[in-house]
Structure formats: C-alpha cells, structure tokens
Amino acid sequence: MNNATVKSINGVTKIQNSSQETQKSDNNFSSILDKTLGELNSLQKKSDEAVKDIATGNVKDLHQAAIAINKAEMSMKLTLEVRNKALNAYKELARTQM
C-alpha cells in the first residue's frame, strides 16, 4: 500500500517538473501569438504576390495561386474568430461581479 503511494507521488513530481519545464520554454501566450501572427503575415504576403502575378499575367500555376489566396483567406477568418472569442471572453469577465 505504501508502495502505491510512493508511485503516485513520483507521478505528481513528474507532472510538476514537466510543467516547470514548459514554463521555462518560450511557449508562453505572447510567443505563440507572435508566431501565429507571423505565419498569417507570411500567408498574406504570398497571397498578395499570387494576386499580383495573376493581374500581370505572370502566373505560372493558376491552381497554386488560387490555393495560396484561399489559405490566406481562411487563416485570416480563423484569426478574426479567435480574436472575437477572446474579446467576448474578456467582456464577459469584465461584466462578472465579484
């Protein structure tokens, strides 16, 4: 019976250690947000380049250009929905009375 208790305590220590390691790494909210917005910006630039190539007639593969444009559009919609959900959550917290 004592052996089971020791095993569960070891499991808790492993969880605590892994949680501390996670906090030490750069996976905090601001770095994740920065990385995600950087990726969104990259997709938008590729989309703009594809639109420019289509407009000037320099497009090599129309299918790939359409995919780049749709990826950028979907990423922007997803980012806006995440932003809207975050704002709604903030407003809900602001309305909460303590």
Phi and psi in degrees as a GROMACS rama.xvg file:
@    title "Ramachandran Plot"
@    xaxis  label "Phi"
@    yaxis  label "Psi"
@TYPE xy
-65.2639  -32.7268  ASN-2
-63.0159  -40.3886  ASN-3
-64.6021  -38.1573  ALA-4
-64.0403  -42.568  THR-5
-63.7279  -40.8048  VAL-6
-63.26  -40.8959  LYS-7
-69.1038  -35.3216  SER-8
-66.5393  -39.7806  ILE-9
-61.6335  -38.9258  ASN-10
-63.2274  -39.9921  GLY-11
-65.5596  -41.0887  VAL-12
-63.8958  -37.9598  THR-13
-64.1715  -40.1679  LYS-14
-64.7263  -43.9097  ILE-15
-63.723  -42.0491  GLN-16
-63.8829  -42.2876  ASN-17
-68.0583  -33.8789  SER-18
-68.74  -35.2984  SER-19
-68.6885  -38.2747  GLN-20
-65.0614  -37.7257  GLU-21
-63.9832  -40.459  THR-22
-67.6567  -32.0883  GLN-23
-71.7177  -30.4617  LYS-24
-73.7008  173.007  SER-25
-88.1158  29.4317  ASP-26
-94.1538  37.378  ASN-27
-83.1331  171.167  ASN-28
-59.148  -43.4326  PHE-29
-66.0969  -37.7723  SER-30
-71.3  -36.5672  SER-31
-65.7245  -42.7488  ILE-32
-63.5107  -43.1202  LEU-33
-62.3887  -43.846  ASP-34
-63.3914  -43.9955  LYS-35
-65.3576  -42.5178  THR-36
-67.6638  -32.8778  LEU-37
-63.7787  -42.2927  GLY-38
-65.0989  -39.9889  GLU-39
-62.6937  -43.0736  LEU-40
-61.6383  -40.7181  ASN-41
-62.876  -43.5009  SER-42
-63.9688  -38.7348  LEU-43
-64.417  -39.9332  GLN-44
-65.187  -41.4852  LYS-45
-63.0921  -39.1173  LYS-46
-65.0673  -44.626  SER-47
-61.4443  -39.7556  ASP-48
-64.8246  -40.8314  GLU-49
-64.8187  -41.5357  ALA-50
-63.8805  -42.117  VAL-51
-62.2858  -42.3229  LYS-52
-64.8271  -38.2605  ASP-53
-65.3174  -43.1053  ILE-54
-66.5744  -35.6805  ALA-55
-89.185  -7.28313  THR-56
82.9934  11.8708  GLY-57
-92.9705  11.5755  ASN-58
-70.6393  131.636  VAL-59
-90.7849  -37.4059  LYS-60
-137.738  103.424  ASP-61
-61.35  -35.7506  LEU-62
-62.8863  -45.6946  HIS-63
-65.9654  -35.8648  GLN-64
-64.9439  -42.6265  ALA-65
-64.789  -38.3713  ALA-66
-64.1498  -43.2488  ILE-67
-62.1587  -40.5991  ALA-68
-66.3061  -44.3965  ILE-69
-67.4244  -37.198  ASN-70
-60.9852  -45.0014  LYS-71
-64.4495  -40.2385  ALA-72
-64.6804  -45.4394  GLU-73
-66.7584  -38.5393  MET-74
-64.8998  -40.0056  SER-75
-65.8843  -42.1924  MET-76
-62.6358  -42.4101  LYS-77
-63.5382  -43.9431  LEU-78
-62.1481  -41.7719  THR-79
-65.5477  -38.3656  LEU-80
-66.4338  -40.2509  GLU-81
-62.9396  -43.0106  VAL-82
-60.7925  -44.4658  ARG-83
-62.7141  -42.024  ASN-84
-64.0925  -40.9537  LYS-85
-65.202  -41.5983  ALA-86
-65.4966  -40.5327  LEU-87
-64.0002  -39.8892  ASN-88
-64.8218  -40.7171  ALA-89
-63.7625  -44.1572  TYR-90
-62.9122  -39.1486  LYS-91
-64.9879  -41.5725  GLU-92
-65.0512  -36.7757  LEU-93
-66.9957  -31.4575  ALA-94
-78.8785  -18.3506  ARG-95
-67.3744  128.564  THR-96
-92.3891  138.892  GLN-97
